[in-house]
Amino acid sequence: MKKLLNYFFQGLLVVVPIAVTILVIYKIITWIDNLLPFQIPVKLPGIGEVSIPGLGILTIVVAVTAFGYLAKFLLLILFLFCSNACWSEHRC
């Protein structure tokens, strides 16, 4: 009986941290999604319209990544323009 109880507690030591981590991540994603002024509904056949938590965060991550990608080219163009102006005026 004592061995069985030890196995139970060892199982708790494995399962509880994983479950708590998943629950905390879910709550944080849901909280951030509720802060956003929009929801992205998904229509599933036979079920109807469903709001999936995390799509708001995914939208934000994609938008920030796209802005970063575009900013890279903007900075490159700005650098090339400034360096070209510098070389054409022979001030460098």
Legacy VTK file of the C-alpha trace (Angstrom):
# vtk DataFile Version 3.0
C-alpha trace
ASCII
DATASET POLYDATA
POINTS 92 float
0.000 0.000 0.000
2.866 2.350 0.822
4.435 1.733 -2.601
1.140 2.507 -4.317
0.869 5.762 -2.374
4.431 6.686 -3.395
3.555 6.090 -7.056
0.489 8.296 -6.645
2.538 11.182 -5.233
5.209 10.757 -7.895
2.475 10.954 -10.516
1.179 14.144 -8.889
4.682 15.626 -9.018
4.679 15.068 -12.775
1.068 15.888 -13.670
0.364 18.936 -11.473
3.147 21.231 -12.818
2.194 20.385 -16.409
-1.506 21.003 -15.735
-0.831 24.268 -13.888
1.431 25.499 -16.703
-1.205 24.728 -19.343
-3.915 26.401 -17.244
-1.824 29.553 -16.651
-0.936 29.859 -20.346
-4.602 29.404 -21.298
-5.738 32.036 -18.781
-3.106 34.546 -19.983
-4.053 34.034 -23.644
-7.755 34.373 -22.815
-7.087 37.511 -20.765
-5.117 39.139 -23.593
-7.786 38.135 -26.133
-10.433 39.816 -23.966
-8.350 43.014 -23.931
-8.424 43.201 -27.716
-11.312 45.122 -29.260
-11.948 42.390 -31.828
-12.443 38.655 -31.959
-11.755 36.454 -34.958
-14.671 34.042 -35.255
-14.152 30.780 -37.098
-17.095 29.017 -38.738
-16.946 25.270 -38.341
-19.357 23.076 -40.287
-21.946 21.526 -38.002
-20.843 23.556 -34.977
-21.329 27.141 -36.075
-19.265 30.178 -35.156
-16.513 29.627 -32.599
-14.057 32.117 -31.109
-10.695 30.456 -30.652
-8.529 31.903 -27.874
-5.103 32.900 -29.066
-6.045 34.125 -32.516
-5.837 37.711 -31.287
-2.300 37.110 -30.066
-1.465 35.395 -33.337
-2.809 38.410 -35.233
-0.671 40.765 -33.163
2.453 38.639 -33.634
1.915 38.483 -37.402
1.290 42.243 -37.620
4.383 43.122 -35.566
6.495 40.727 -37.640
5.197 42.280 -40.868
5.980 45.784 -39.589
9.474 44.637 -38.609
9.993 43.147 -42.050
8.869 46.368 -43.729
10.957 48.499 -41.350
14.060 46.577 -42.382
13.569 47.690 -45.971
12.716 51.236 -44.920
15.938 51.482 -42.914
17.910 49.986 -45.807
16.454 52.512 -48.251
17.134 55.344 -45.805
20.740 54.157 -45.342
21.307 53.870 -49.087
19.783 57.306 -49.702
21.952 58.929 -47.016
25.118 57.177 -48.131
24.440 58.127 -51.760
23.911 61.765 -50.751
27.125 61.660 -48.743
29.146 60.241 -51.638
27.685 62.614 -54.195
28.622 65.656 -52.119
32.075 64.212 -51.245
31.702 65.039 -47.572
32.555 61.571 -46.306
LINES 1 93
92 0 1 2 3 4 5 6 7 8 9 10 11 12 13 14 15 16 17 18 19 20 21 22 23 24 25 26 27 28 29 30 31 32 33 34 35 36 37 38 39 40 41 42 43 44 45 46 47 48 49 50 51 52 53 54 55 56 57 58 59 60 61 62 63 64 65 66 67 68 69 70 71 72 73 74 75 76 77 78 79 80 81 82 83 84 85 86 87 88 89 90 91
